[in-house]
Amino acid sequence: MNFNHFDGEGRAHMVDVSAKEITDRKARAEAVVQLGPKLLAAVLDRKVAKGNVFGVARLAGIAAVKKTSDLIPLAHPLAIHHVALDFTNDPDSGTVTVTCTAGARERTGVEMEAMTGAMVAALTIYDMCKGQDKSISIGQVRLLYKSGGKSGTYQVDVGDSR
């Protein structure tokens, strides 16, 4: 089975995964948002003018997971069965780590969905907070874990901060 995204003449195409086995697929990804201690405190105290930052970011991340194939041209549309977003806050450094977990029973993985969910939630945090501080940055976005399919399980080594 050829999983190249280009045909013999170099034209992009969506890979045919119809012959692949349907398995449970899971993926977890993260994005790191640097707000700064003062702005993170305002977010946690719900003193941001636009409202509940993490509530809106959670909904945006869930919606993004479901729309991944509309955003990533060669991603397959998937029947998503589970999405969860979590926010881990470090008040001392002013960072928020957005973690998105996605799951489906499909022929192809949900890595792009998890990464898209984490990234869009991070962008939403920026959007909700930019009125108070435009120096917010979004850092590392990475796949932490994936399971299912022929390639098996992948997990970032503990302490790997690439």
mmCIF file of the C-alpha atoms, coordinates in Angstrom:
data_MODEL
# 
_entry.id   MODEL 
# 
loop_
_atom_site.group_PDB 
_atom_site.id 
_atom_site.type_symbol 
_atom_site.label_atom_id 
_atom_site.label_alt_id 
_atom_site.label_comp_id 
_atom_site.label_asym_id 
_atom_site.label_entity_id 
_atom_site.label_seq_id 
_atom_site.pdbx_PDB_ins_code 
_atom_site.Cartn_x 
_atom_site.Cartn_y 
_atom_site.Cartn_z 
_atom_site.occupancy 
_atom_site.B_iso_or_equiv 
_atom_site.pdbx_formal_charge 
_atom_site.auth_seq_id 
_atom_site.auth_comp_id 
_atom_site.auth_asym_id 
_atom_site.auth_atom_id 
_atom_site.pdbx_PDB_model_num 
ATOM 1   C CA . MET A 1 1   ? 0.000   0.000  0.000   1.00 0.00 ? 1   MET A CA 1 
ATOM 2   C CA . ASN A 1 2   ? 1.442   3.364  -1.042  1.00 0.00 ? 2   ASN A CA 1 
ATOM 3   C CA . PHE A 1 3   ? 0.843   6.239  1.367   1.00 0.00 ? 3   PHE A CA 1 
ATOM 4   C CA . ASN A 1 4   ? 2.502   8.930  -0.718  1.00 0.00 ? 4   ASN A CA 1 
ATOM 5   C CA . HIS A 1 5   ? 0.501   12.144 -1.082  1.00 0.00 ? 5   HIS A CA 1 
ATOM 6   C CA . PHE A 1 6   ? 1.636   12.542 -4.702  1.00 0.00 ? 6   PHE A CA 1 
ATOM 7   C CA . ASP A 1 7   ? 0.762   10.516 -7.782  1.00 0.00 ? 7   ASP A CA 1 
ATOM 8   C CA . GLY A 1 8   ? 3.246   9.375  -10.449 1.00 0.00 ? 8   GLY A CA 1 
ATOM 9   C CA . GLU A 1 9   ? 3.110   12.781 -12.105 1.00 0.00 ? 9   GLU A CA 1 
ATOM 10  C CA . GLY A 1 10  ? 3.738   14.743 -8.881  1.00 0.00 ? 10  GLY A CA 1 
ATOM 11  C CA . ARG A 1 11  ? 0.139   15.863 -8.347  1.00 0.00 ? 11  ARG A CA 1 
ATOM 12  C CA . ALA A 1 12  ? -1.161  15.980 -4.774  1.00 0.00 ? 12  ALA A CA 1 
ATOM 13  C CA . HIS A 1 13  ? -3.969  13.589 -3.886  1.00 0.00 ? 13  HIS A CA 1 
ATOM 14  C CA . MET A 1 14  ? -5.625  12.207 -0.784  1.00 0.00 ? 14  MET A CA 1 
ATOM 15  C CA . VAL A 1 15  ? -4.205  8.788  0.076   1.00 0.00 ? 15  VAL A CA 1 
ATOM 16  C CA . ASP A 1 16  ? -6.666  5.909  -0.356  1.00 0.00 ? 16  ASP A CA 1 
ATOM 17  C CA . VAL A 1 17  ? -7.006  4.331  3.101   1.00 0.00 ? 17  VAL A CA 1 
ATOM 18  C CA . SER A 1 18  ? -10.068 2.224  2.271   1.00 0.00 ? 18  SER A CA 1 
ATOM 19  C CA . ALA A 1 19  ? -8.118  -1.049 2.523   1.00 0.00 ? 19  ALA A CA 1 
ATOM 20  C CA . LYS A 1 20  ? -6.699  -0.228 5.963   1.00 0.00 ? 20  LYS A CA 1 
ATOM 21  C CA . GLU A 1 21  ? -8.090  -1.949 9.027   1.00 0.00 ? 21  GLU A CA 1 
ATOM 22  C CA . ILE A 1 22  ? -10.439 0.035  11.268  1.00 0.00 ? 22  ILE A CA 1 
ATOM 23  C CA . THR A 1 23  ? -8.929  0.318  14.750  1.00 0.00 ? 23  THR A CA 1 
ATOM 24  C CA . ASP A 1 24  ? -9.308  2.479  17.829  1.00 0.00 ? 24  ASP A CA 1 
ATOM 25  C CA . ARG A 1 25  ? -7.183  5.584  17.303  1.00 0.00 ? 25  ARG A CA 1 
ATOM 26  C CA . LYS A 1 26  ? -6.116  7.990  20.026  1.00 0.00 ? 26  LYS A CA 1 
ATOM 27  C CA . ALA A 1 27  ? -3.810  10.982 20.029  1.00 0.00 ? 27  ALA A CA 1 
ATOM 28  C CA . ARG A 1 28  ? -2.758  13.674 22.478  1.00 0.00 ? 28  ARG A CA 1 
ATOM 29  C CA . ALA A 1 29  ? -1.006  16.923 21.578  1.00 0.00 ? 29  ALA A CA 1 
ATOM 30  C CA . GLU A 1 30  ? -0.024  20.095 23.364  1.00 0.00 ? 30  GLU A CA 1 
ATOM 31  C CA . ALA A 1 31  ? 0.581   23.773 22.689  1.00 0.00 ? 31  ALA A CA 1 
ATOM 32  C CA . VAL A 1 32  ? 2.273   26.156 25.112  1.00 0.00 ? 32  VAL A CA 1 
ATOM 33  C CA . VAL A 1 33  ? 0.976   29.714 25.524  1.00 0.00 ? 33  VAL A CA 1 
ATOM 34  C CA . GLN A 1 34  ? 3.148   32.319 27.234  1.00 0.00 ? 34  GLN A CA 1 
ATOM 35  C CA . LEU A 1 35  ? 0.834   34.879 28.829  1.00 0.00 ? 35  LEU A CA 1 
ATOM 36  C CA . GLY A 1 36  ? 3.045   36.181 31.604  1.00 0.00 ? 36  GLY A CA 1 
ATOM 37  C CA . PRO A 1 37  ? 2.250   35.924 35.329  1.00 0.00 ? 37  PRO A CA 1 
ATOM 38  C CA . LYS A 1 38  ? 0.075   39.063 35.510  1.00 0.00 ? 38  LYS A CA 1 
ATOM 39  C CA . LEU A 1 39  ? -2.161  38.159 32.562  1.00 0.00 ? 39  LEU A CA 1 
ATOM 40  C CA . LEU A 1 40  ? -2.455  34.511 33.649  1.00 0.00 ? 40  LEU A CA 1 
ATOM 41  C CA . ALA A 1 41  ? -3.613  35.726 37.065  1.00 0.00 ? 41  ALA A CA 1 
ATOM 42  C CA . ALA A 1 42  ? -6.293  37.834 35.340  1.00 0.00 ? 42  ALA A CA 1 
ATOM 43  C CA . VAL A 1 43  ? -7.396  34.819 33.287  1.00 0.00 ? 43  VAL A CA 1 
ATOM 44  C CA . LEU A 1 44  ? -7.602  32.608 36.383  1.00 0.00 ? 44  LEU A CA 1 
ATOM 45  C CA . ASP A 1 45  ? -9.523  35.332 38.277  1.00 0.00 ? 45  ASP A CA 1 
ATOM 46  C CA . ARG A 1 46  ? -11.855 35.725 35.265  1.00 0.00 ? 46  ARG A CA 1 
ATOM 47  C CA . LYS A 1 47  ? -10.915 39.370 34.899  1.00 0.00 ? 47  LYS A CA 1 
ATOM 48  C CA . VAL A 1 48  ? -10.408 39.303 31.137  1.00 0.00 ? 48  VAL A CA 1 
ATOM 49  C CA . ALA A 1 49  ? -12.893 41.576 29.368  1.00 0.00 ? 49  ALA A CA 1 
ATOM 50  C CA . LYS A 1 50  ? -13.933 38.978 26.786  1.00 0.00 ? 50  LYS A CA 1 
ATOM 51  C CA . GLY A 1 51  ? -15.037 36.482 29.439  1.00 0.00 ? 51  GLY A CA 1 
ATOM 52  C CA . ASN A 1 52  ? -14.191 32.886 30.359  1.00 0.00 ? 52  ASN A CA 1 
ATOM 53  C CA . VAL A 1 53  ? -10.958 32.353 28.409  1.00 0.00 ? 53  VAL A CA 1 
ATOM 54  C CA . PHE A 1 54  ? -10.557 28.621 29.031  1.00 0.00 ? 54  PHE A CA 1 
ATOM 55  C CA . GLY A 1 55  ? -14.256 27.896 28.484  1.00 0.00 ? 55  GLY A CA 1 
ATOM 56  C CA . VAL A 1 56  ? -14.219 29.533 25.066  1.00 0.00 ? 56  VAL A CA 1 
ATOM 57  C CA . ALA A 1 57  ? -10.830 28.001 24.180  1.00 0.00 ? 57  ALA A CA 1 
ATOM 58  C CA . ARG A 1 58  ? -12.130 24.530 25.095  1.00 0.00 ? 58  ARG A CA 1 
ATOM 59  C CA . LEU A 1 59  ? -15.124 24.916 22.773  1.00 0.00 ? 59  LEU A CA 1 
ATOM 60  C CA . ALA A 1 60  ? -12.910 26.287 19.980  1.00 0.00 ? 60  ALA A CA 1 
ATOM 61  C CA . GLY A 1 61  ? -10.534 23.329 20.316  1.00 0.00 ? 61  GLY A CA 1 
ATOM 62  C CA . ILE A 1 62  ? -13.385 20.821 20.167  1.00 0.00 ? 62  ILE A CA 1 
ATOM 63  C CA . ALA A 1 63  ? -14.829 22.510 17.078  1.00 0.00 ? 63  ALA A CA 1 
ATOM 64  C CA . ALA A 1 64  ? -11.385 22.590 15.446  1.00 0.00 ? 64  ALA A CA 1 
ATOM 65  C CA . VAL A 1 65  ? -10.861 18.853 15.935  1.00 0.00 ? 65  VAL A CA 1 
ATOM 66  C CA . LYS A 1 66  ? -14.136 18.205 14.119  1.00 0.00 ? 66  LYS A CA 1 
ATOM 67  C CA . LYS A 1 67  ? -13.136 20.550 11.257  1.00 0.00 ? 67  LYS A CA 1 
ATOM 68  C CA . THR A 1 68  ? -9.531  19.392 10.769  1.00 0.00 ? 68  THR A CA 1 
ATOM 69  C CA . SER A 1 69  ? -10.133 17.904 7.314   1.00 0.00 ? 69  SER A CA 1 
ATOM 70  C CA . ASP A 1 70  ? -11.571 21.260 6.202   1.00 0.00 ? 70  ASP A CA 1 
ATOM 71  C CA . LEU A 1 71  ? -8.340  23.001 7.266   1.00 0.00 ? 71  LEU A CA 1 
ATOM 72  C CA . ILE A 1 72  ? -5.616  20.484 6.355   1.00 0.00 ? 72  ILE A CA 1 
ATOM 73  C CA . PRO A 1 73  ? -6.023  19.753 2.625   1.00 0.00 ? 73  PRO A CA 1 
ATOM 74  C CA . LEU A 1 74  ? -4.995  16.072 2.577   1.00 0.00 ? 74  LEU A CA 1 
ATOM 75  C CA . ALA A 1 75  ? -6.403  15.066 5.965   1.00 0.00 ? 75  ALA A CA 1 
ATOM 76  C CA . HIS A 1 76  ? -9.240  12.550 5.854   1.00 0.00 ? 76  HIS A CA 1 
ATOM 77  C CA . PRO A 1 77  ? -12.644 13.458 7.312   1.00 0.00 ? 77  PRO A CA 1 
ATOM 78  C CA . LEU A 1 78  ? -13.060 11.316 10.429  1.00 0.00 ? 78  LEU A CA 1 
ATOM 79  C CA . ALA A 1 79  ? -15.968 10.392 12.654  1.00 0.00 ? 79  ALA A CA 1 
ATOM 80  C CA . ILE A 1 80  ? -14.546 11.756 15.898  1.00 0.00 ? 80  ILE A CA 1 
ATOM 81  C CA . HIS A 1 81  ? -15.756 9.899  18.975  1.00 0.00 ? 81  HIS A CA 1 
ATOM 82  C CA . HIS A 1 82  ? -13.982 11.781 21.752  1.00 0.00 ? 82  HIS A CA 1 
ATOM 83  C CA . VAL A 1 83  ? -12.341 15.159 22.309  1.00 0.00 ? 83  VAL A CA 1 
ATOM 84  C CA . ALA A 1 84  ? -11.060 16.614 25.576  1.00 0.00 ? 84  ALA A CA 1 
ATOM 85  C CA . LEU A 1 85  ? -9.057  19.775 26.249  1.00 0.00 ? 85  LEU A CA 1 
ATOM 86  C CA . ASP A 1 86  ? -7.187  20.501 29.440  1.00 0.00 ? 86  ASP A CA 1 
ATOM 87  C CA . PHE A 1 87  ? -5.265  23.564 30.570  1.00 0.00 ? 87  PHE A CA 1 
ATOM 88  C CA . THR A 1 88  ? -2.284  23.313 32.908  1.00 0.00 ? 88  THR A CA 1 
ATOM 89  C CA . ASN A 1 89  ? -1.253  26.641 34.382  1.00 0.00 ? 89  ASN A CA 1 
ATOM 90  C CA . ASP A 1 90  ? 2.133   27.679 35.752  1.00 0.00 ? 90  ASP A CA 1 
ATOM 91  C CA . PRO A 1 91  ? 1.506   30.948 37.618  1.00 0.00 ? 91  PRO A CA 1 
ATOM 92  C CA . ASP A 1 92  ? 5.223   31.593 38.250  1.00 0.00 ? 92  ASP A CA 1 
ATOM 93  C CA . SER A 1 93  ? 6.172   31.556 34.566  1.00 0.00 ? 93  SER A CA 1 
ATOM 94  C CA . GLY A 1 94  ? 2.773   32.695 33.299  1.00 0.00 ? 94  GLY A CA 1 
ATOM 95  C CA . THR A 1 95  ? 2.427   29.775 30.891  1.00 0.00 ? 95  THR A CA 1 
ATOM 96  C CA . VAL A 1 96  ? -0.566  27.690 29.968  1.00 0.00 ? 96  VAL A CA 1 
ATOM 97  C CA . THR A 1 97  ? -0.103  24.273 28.434  1.00 0.00 ? 97  THR A CA 1 
ATOM 98  C CA . VAL A 1 98  ? -3.094  23.295 26.320  1.00 0.00 ? 98  VAL A CA 1 
ATOM 99  C CA . THR A 1 99  ? -3.516  19.536 25.964  1.00 0.00 ? 99  THR A CA 1 
ATOM 100 C CA . CYS A 1 100 ? -5.945  18.119 23.411  1.00 0.00 ? 100 CYS A CA 1 
ATOM 101 C CA . THR A 1 101 ? -6.903  14.445 23.315  1.00 0.00 ? 101 THR A CA 1 
ATOM 102 C CA . ALA A 1 102 ? -8.859  13.001 20.385  1.00 0.00 ? 102 ALA A CA 1 
ATOM 103 C CA . GLY A 1 103 ? -10.203 9.548  19.683  1.00 0.00 ? 103 GLY A CA 1 
ATOM 104 C CA . ALA A 1 104 ? -11.950 7.727  16.871  1.00 0.00 ? 104 ALA A CA 1 
ATOM 105 C CA . ARG A 1 105 ? -12.512 4.238  15.497  1.00 0.00 ? 105 ARG A CA 1 
ATOM 106 C CA . GLU A 1 106 ? -11.139 4.763  11.998  1.00 0.00 ? 106 GLU A CA 1 
ATOM 107 C CA . ARG A 1 107 ? -8.763  3.675  9.226   1.00 0.00 ? 107 ARG A CA 1 
ATOM 108 C CA . THR A 1 108 ? -6.342  6.546  9.850   1.00 0.00 ? 108 THR A CA 1 
ATOM 109 C CA . GLY A 1 109 ? -5.013  8.342  12.897  1.00 0.00 ? 109 GLY A CA 1 
ATOM 110 C CA . VAL A 1 110 ? -6.207  11.383 14.796  1.00 0.00 ? 110 VAL A CA 1 
ATOM 111 C CA . GLU A 1 111 ? -2.816  13.051 15.297  1.00 0.00 ? 111 GLU A CA 1 
ATOM 112 C CA . MET A 1 112 ? -3.645  16.019 13.082  1.00 0.00 ? 112 MET A CA 1 
ATOM 113 C CA . GLU A 1 113 ? -6.967  16.427 14.859  1.00 0.00 ? 113 GLU A CA 1 
ATOM 114 C CA . ALA A 1 114 ? -5.324  16.533 18.303  1.00 0.00 ? 114 ALA A CA 1 
ATOM 115 C CA . MET A 1 115 ? -2.673  18.998 17.107  1.00 0.00 ? 115 MET A CA 1 
ATOM 116 C CA . THR A 1 116 ? -5.277  21.203 15.411  1.00 0.00 ? 116 THR A CA 1 
ATOM 117 C CA . GLY A 1 117 ? -7.408  21.230 18.560  1.00 0.00 ? 117 GLY A CA 1 
ATOM 118 C CA . ALA A 1 118 ? -4.458  22.234 20.752  1.00 0.00 ? 118 ALA A CA 1 
ATOM 119 C CA . MET A 1 119 ? -3.358  24.943 18.332  1.00 0.00 ? 119 MET A CA 1 
ATOM 120 C CA . VAL A 1 120 ? -6.797  26.489 17.826  1.00 0.00 ? 120 VAL A CA 1 
ATOM 121 C CA . ALA A 1 121 ? -7.421  26.495 21.588  1.00 0.00 ? 121 ALA A CA 1 
ATOM 122 C CA . ALA A 1 122 ? -4.056  28.284 22.007  1.00 0.00 ? 122 ALA A CA 1 
ATOM 123 C CA . LEU A 1 123 ? -4.984  30.812 19.299  1.00 0.00 ? 123 LEU A CA 1 
ATOM 124 C CA . THR A 1 124 ? -8.310  31.379 21.044  1.00 0.00 ? 124 THR A CA 1 
ATOM 125 C CA . ILE A 1 125 ? -6.521  32.119 24.312  1.00 0.00 ? 125 ILE A CA 1 
ATOM 126 C CA . TYR A 1 126 ? -4.468  34.692 22.397  1.00 0.00 ? 126 TYR A CA 1 
ATOM 127 C CA . ASP A 1 127 ? -7.607  36.194 20.849  1.00 0.00 ? 127 ASP A CA 1 
ATOM 128 C CA . MET A 1 128 ? -9.413  36.397 24.181  1.00 0.00 ? 128 MET A CA 1 
ATOM 129 C CA . CYS A 1 129 ? -6.435  38.087 25.881  1.00 0.00 ? 129 CYS A CA 1 
ATOM 130 C CA . LYS A 1 130 ? -4.848  40.254 23.175  1.00 0.00 ? 130 LYS A CA 1 
ATOM 131 C CA . GLY A 1 131 ? -6.767  43.327 24.318  1.00 0.00 ? 131 GLY A CA 1 
ATOM 132 C CA . GLN A 1 132 ? -4.828  43.261 27.576  1.00 0.00 ? 132 GLN A CA 1 
ATOM 133 C CA . ASP A 1 133 ? -1.412  42.250 26.211  1.00 0.00 ? 133 ASP A CA 1 
ATOM 134 C CA . LYS A 1 134 ? -0.314  41.742 22.623  1.00 0.00 ? 134 LYS A CA 1 
ATOM 135 C CA . SER A 1 135 ? 3.052   40.217 23.594  1.00 0.00 ? 135 SER A CA 1 
ATOM 136 C CA . ILE A 1 136 ? 1.485   36.782 24.196  1.00 0.00 ? 136 ILE A CA 1 
ATOM 137 C CA . SER A 1 137 ? 3.312   34.031 22.372  1.00 0.00 ? 137 SER A CA 1 
ATOM 138 C CA . ILE A 1 138 ? 2.378   30.519 21.346  1.00 0.00 ? 138 ILE A CA 1 
ATOM 139 C CA . GLY A 1 139 ? 5.290   28.150 21.576  1.00 0.00 ? 139 GLY A CA 1 
ATOM 140 C CA . GLN A 1 140 ? 5.866   24.497 21.175  1.00 0.00 ? 140 GLN A CA 1 
ATOM 141 C CA . VAL A 1 141 ? 3.097   22.511 19.518  1.00 0.00 ? 141 VAL A CA 1 
ATOM 142 C CA . ARG A 1 142 ? 3.773   18.793 19.472  1.00 0.00 ? 142 ARG A CA 1 
ATOM 143 C CA . LEU A 1 143 ? 2.331   15.329 19.402  1.00 0.00 ? 143 LEU A CA 1 
ATOM 144 C CA . LEU A 1 144 ? 2.670   13.669 22.801  1.00 0.00 ? 144 LEU A CA 1 
ATOM 145 C CA . TYR A 1 145 ? 1.012   10.314 22.160  1.00 0.00 ? 145 TYR A CA 1 
ATOM 146 C CA . LYS A 1 146 ? -0.713  8.296  19.467  1.00 0.00 ? 146 LYS A CA 1 
ATOM 147 C CA . SER A 1 147 ? -2.029  4.762  19.384  1.00 0.00 ? 147 SER A CA 1 
ATOM 148 C CA . GLY A 1 148 ? -3.825  2.515  16.943  1.00 0.00 ? 148 GLY A CA 1 
ATOM 149 C CA . GLY A 1 149 ? -3.146  1.382  13.445  1.00 0.00 ? 149 GLY A CA 1 
ATOM 150 C CA . LYS A 1 150 ? -0.288  -0.496 11.898  1.00 0.00 ? 150 LYS A CA 1 
ATOM 151 C CA . SER A 1 151 ? 2.444   1.804  13.221  1.00 0.00 ? 151 SER A CA 1 
ATOM 152 C CA . GLY A 1 152 ? 1.376   1.167  16.815  1.00 0.00 ? 152 GLY A CA 1 
ATOM 153 C CA . THR A 1 153 ? 2.004   3.444  19.748  1.00 0.00 ? 153 THR A CA 1 
ATOM 154 C CA . TYR A 1 154 ? 4.179   6.546  19.878  1.00 0.00 ? 154 TYR A CA 1 
ATOM 155 C CA . GLN A 1 155 ? 4.864   8.451  23.082  1.00 0.00 ? 155 GLN A CA 1 
ATOM 156 C CA . VAL A 1 156 ? 7.170   11.348 23.825  1.00 0.00 ? 156 VAL A CA 1 
ATOM 157 C CA . ASP A 1 157 ? 9.852   10.409 26.323  1.00 0.00 ? 157 ASP A CA 1 
ATOM 158 C CA . VAL A 1 158 ? 9.301   11.957 29.746  1.00 0.00 ? 158 VAL A CA 1 
ATOM 159 C CA . GLY A 1 159 ? 11.488  15.040 29.991  1.00 0.00 ? 159 GLY A CA 1 
ATOM 160 C CA . ASP A 1 160 ? 11.787  15.485 26.212  1.00 0.00 ? 160 ASP A CA 1 
ATOM 161 C CA . SER A 1 161 ? 11.322  19.249 25.812  1.00 0.00 ? 161 SER A CA 1 
ATOM 162 C CA . ARG A 1 162 ? 12.240  19.609 22.140  1.00 0.00 ? 162 ARG A CA 1 
# 
